Amino acid sequence: MANPITRRRVARKAHACGWGTCRTIQPGEVYLEHVEYPGGEAGYADAAGHPVRLAECPDCANRYGRGELLAAGGA
């Protein structure tokens, strides 16, 4: 099975956080991008039939233990 890919990104436009309705990621803000492919562990992309991308705001990344990935060179 394919694992999701997580990357550190800097927003060029506003993004909604994919982990709920917590807040909007603003341009210039660092966030995490998760890409899930069909056949992956979470199963999000299986129903869609194509890769699914989720943006994660810094608040959620820290809350769920992925805050260290936000540091430069972390991901």
C-alpha positions in Angstrom: 0.0 0.0 0.0 1.1 3.5 -0.7 1.7 5.9 2.2 0.6 9.5 2.1 3.2 12.1 1.3 3.6 15.1 3.6 5.4 18.2 2.5 6.1 21.6 4.1 4.7 24.4 1.9 4.4 28.2 2.0 0.9 29.3 0.9 0.7 31.5 -2.2 -3.1 31.8 -1.8 -5.7 31.1 1.0 -6.4 27.5 1.7 -9.0 26.0 4.0 -7.6 23.6 6.6 -8.5 20.0 5.6 -8.8 18.8 9.2 -12.0 20.5 10.0 -13.3 24.0 10.0 -10.6 25.4 12.3 -9.4 28.3 10.1 -8.0 29.5 6.8 -4.3 29.3 5.9 -3.2 32.7 4.8 -0.8 33.6 2.0 2.8 33.6 3.2 2.0 31.1 6.0 3.8 27.8 6.4 1.5 24.7 6.3 1.6 21.0 5.6 0.3 19.4 2.4 -0.7 15.8 2.6 -1.2 13.8 -0.6 -3.0 10.5 -0.4 -3.0 8.2 -3.5 -5.5 5.5 -4.4 -4.7 2.3 -2.4 -3.3 4.3 0.5 -3.7 3.6 4.2 -6.4 6.3 4.8 -8.6 5.3 1.9 -9.6 8.9 1.0 -8.4 8.6 -2.6 -10.0 5.2 -3.2 -13.5 6.7 -3.6 -12.2 9.7 -5.6 -10.1 7.5 -7.9 -7.3 10.2 -8.0 -4.9 11.7 -5.6 -6.4 13.8 -2.8 -4.6 16.8 -1.3 -5.3 18.1 2.1 -3.8 21.3 3.6 -3.1 21.3 7.3 -2.7 24.6 9.3 0.1 25.1 11.8 -2.5 24.9 14.7 -3.7 21.4 13.7 -0.1 20.3 12.9 0.9 21.2 16.4 -2.2 19.7 17.9 -1.7 16.3 16.2 2.0 16.0 16.8 3.3 17.1 13.4 4.5 20.5 14.4 8.2 19.7 13.9 7.5 19.2 10.2 6.8 23.0 9.9 10.4 23.9 10.7 12.6 24.8 7.7 14.0 21.6 6.3 11.5 19.5 8.4 9.8 17.9 5.4 
